[in-house]
Amino acid sequence: MDESTTIILDILKITIPALIVAGAMYLLVKKYLDKEQRVRILELRMKSAETVLPIRLQAYERIVLLLERITPSNLLLRVSGSGHSAADYHRMLLTEIRNEFNHNLSQQVYMTEQAWQQVKQAREEVVNLINKSFQSMEDKSKGTDLAKRTLENILASEVDPTARAISFLKQEIGQVF
């Protein structure tokens, strides 16, 4: 063997073990850093959950309160029709529903799309019920007559328009706990 071959073999004897050690160290460090990153992400998610969960629960509470407030029987008790014509009372009821809904509109950010769709559907059913009741009234009817007709329509259909949405929200929150 000549001298250049010997030098190359000596360099390879040193380089190959060094490359193997460097590769093994790289894999170990990479594995460690990946594990640390997963731990940090998990900690961040847990911290986020500690912050977001109470806000999310509060949003569901507010939406259930909205649904309870626009439940026709509760709405009719809260917004009195006495002393008003049916047309005025009709406008008052729809304004109250619109105001309640708009006041809680931002809560949809903390809800699933299915839950928010249930809320919107419940609101539409209440509005439709009030509109249907109003359309069946005579021109000179009083607000109390509209309230009575609305309650009669609820009893006839045997369906509370907001009950399904409230039940859905309760089930969804139950899944969190």
C-alpha positions as CSV (number, residue, x, y, z in Angstrom):
1,M,0.0,0.0,0.0
2,D,1.2,3.4,-0.8
3,E,1.2,6.3,1.6
4,S,-1.9,8.1,0.1
5,T,-4.0,4.9,0.6
6,T,-2.9,4.6,4.2
7,I,-3.8,8.2,4.8
8,I,-7.2,7.8,3.3
9,L,-7.8,4.6,5.4
10,D,-6.7,6.5,8.5
11,I,-9.0,9.3,7.7
12,L,-11.9,6.9,7.1
13,K,-11.2,5.1,10.4
14,I,-11.6,8.4,12.1
15,T,-14.4,9.8,10.0
16,I,-16.8,6.8,9.8
17,P,-17.1,6.4,13.6
18,A,-17.4,10.2,14.0
19,L,-20.2,10.2,11.4
20,I,-22.0,7.3,13.1
21,V,-21.7,9.0,16.5
22,A,-22.9,12.4,15.0
23,G,-25.9,10.6,13.3
24,A,-26.9,8.9,16.5
25,M,-26.6,12.2,18.4
26,Y,-28.7,13.9,15.8
27,L,-31.4,11.3,16.1
28,L,-31.4,11.5,19.9
29,V,-31.5,15.3,20.0
30,K,-34.2,15.4,17.3
31,K,-36.3,12.8,19.2
32,Y,-35.8,14.8,22.4
33,L,-36.8,18.1,20.8
34,D,-39.8,16.6,19.1
35,K,-41.0,15.2,22.5
36,E,-40.4,18.6,24.2
37,Q,-42.4,20.3,21.4
38,R,-45.3,17.9,21.9
39,V,-45.2,18.5,25.7
40,R,-45.2,22.3,25.1
41,I,-48.2,22.1,22.7
42,L,-50.1,19.9,25.2
43,E,-49.4,22.4,28.0
44,L,-50.5,25.3,25.8
45,R,-53.7,23.5,24.9
46,M,-54.4,22.7,28.6
47,K,-53.8,26.4,29.5
48,S,-56.0,27.5,26.6
49,A,-58.7,25.1,27.7
50,E,-58.5,26.5,31.2
51,T,-59.2,30.0,29.7
52,V,-61.7,29.1,26.9
53,L,-63.8,26.5,28.8
54,P,-65.3,29.0,31.3
55,I,-66.0,31.5,28.4
56,R,-67.6,28.7,26.4
57,L,-69.8,27.6,29.3
58,Q,-70.8,31.2,29.8
59,A,-71.7,31.5,26.1
60,Y,-73.9,28.4,26.3
61,E,-75.5,29.8,29.5
62,R,-76.3,33.1,27.8
63,I,-77.8,31.3,24.8
64,V,-80.0,29.1,27.0
65,L,-81.1,32.3,28.7
66,L,-81.8,33.8,25.3
67,L,-83.9,30.8,24.3
68,E,-85.8,30.9,27.7
69,R,-86.5,34.6,27.2
70,I,-87.9,34.1,23.7
71,T,-89.9,31.0,24.6
72,P,-93.4,32.2,23.8
73,S,-94.9,31.6,27.2
74,N,-92.1,33.5,28.9
75,L,-92.0,36.2,26.2
76,L,-95.7,36.9,26.5
77,L,-95.5,37.2,30.2
78,R,-92.6,39.6,30.1
79,V,-93.9,41.8,27.3
80,S,-97.4,42.7,28.2
81,G,-100.0,43.1,25.5
82,S,-102.5,44.9,27.6
83,G,-103.3,48.4,26.3
84,H,-101.9,47.7,22.9
85,S,-103.4,46.7,19.6
86,A,-102.5,43.3,18.2
87,A,-100.4,45.0,15.5
88,D,-98.5,47.0,18.0
89,Y,-98.0,44.0,20.3
90,H,-96.9,42.0,17.3
91,R,-94.2,44.6,16.5
92,M,-93.2,44.7,20.2
93,L,-92.8,40.9,20.4
94,L,-90.7,40.7,17.2
95,T,-88.6,43.7,18.3
96,E,-88.0,42.0,21.6
97,I,-86.9,38.7,19.9
98,R,-84.6,40.6,17.5
99,N,-83.0,42.6,20.3
100,E,-82.5,39.5,22.5
101,F,-80.9,37.7,19.5
102,N,-78.7,40.6,18.4
103,H,-77.5,41.1,22.0
104,N,-76.2,37.5,22.1
105,L,-75.1,37.2,18.5
106,S,-71.4,37.1,19.4
107,Q,-71.8,34.0,21.5
108,Q,-71.9,31.9,18.3
109,V,-68.1,32.1,18.2
110,Y,-67.9,29.7,21.2
111,M,-70.5,27.3,19.9
112,T,-70.5,24.5,17.4
113,E,-72.1,25.2,14.0
114,Q,-74.8,22.6,14.8
115,A,-75.7,24.3,18.1
116,W,-75.9,27.7,16.5
117,Q,-78.1,26.4,13.8
118,Q,-80.5,25.0,16.4
119,V,-80.6,28.4,18.1
120,K,-81.4,30.2,14.8
121,Q,-84.0,27.6,13.9
122,A,-85.7,28.0,17.3
123,R,-85.8,31.8,16.9
124,E,-87.3,31.4,13.4
125,E,-90.0,29.0,14.8
126,V,-90.9,31.5,17.5
127,V,-91.1,34.3,15.0
128,N,-93.2,32.2,12.6
129,L,-95.5,31.2,15.4
130,I,-96.1,34.8,16.4
131,N,-96.6,35.8,12.7
132,K,-99.0,32.9,12.2
133,S,-101.0,33.9,15.3
134,F,-101.1,37.6,14.2
135,Q,-102.2,36.8,10.6
136,S,-105.2,34.9,12.0
137,M,-106.3,37.9,14.0
138,E,-108.9,40.5,13.0
139,D,-107.9,44.0,12.3
140,K,-109.3,45.5,15.5
141,S,-107.8,42.8,17.8
142,K,-106.1,43.7,21.1
143,G,-102.6,42.6,22.2
144,T,-104.1,40.3,24.8
145,D,-106.0,38.5,22.0
146,L,-102.7,38.0,20.1
147,A,-101.1,36.6,23.3
148,K,-104.1,34.3,23.8
149,R,-104.0,33.1,20.2
150,T,-100.3,32.5,20.3
151,L,-100.6,30.3,23.5
152,E,-103.5,28.4,21.9
153,N,-101.3,27.7,18.8
154,I,-98.6,26.4,21.1
155,L,-101.0,24.1,22.9
156,A,-102.5,22.9,19.6
157,S,-99.1,22.0,18.2
158,E,-97.9,20.6,21.5
159,V,-94.3,21.7,20.6
160,D,-92.3,24.4,22.4
161,P,-90.3,25.9,19.6
162,T,-87.2,26.5,21.9
163,A,-87.3,23.2,23.8
164,R,-85.4,21.2,21.1
165,A,-82.6,23.8,20.9
166,I,-82.2,24.0,24.7
167,S,-82.1,20.2,24.9
168,F,-79.4,20.1,22.1
169,L,-77.3,22.7,24.0
170,K,-77.5,20.7,27.2
171,Q,-76.5,17.5,25.5
172,E,-73.6,19.3,23.8
173,I,-72.3,20.8,27.1
174,G,-72.8,17.4,28.7
175,Q,-70.3,16.0,26.2
176,V,-67.6,18.5,27.5
177,F,-68.0,17.1,31.0
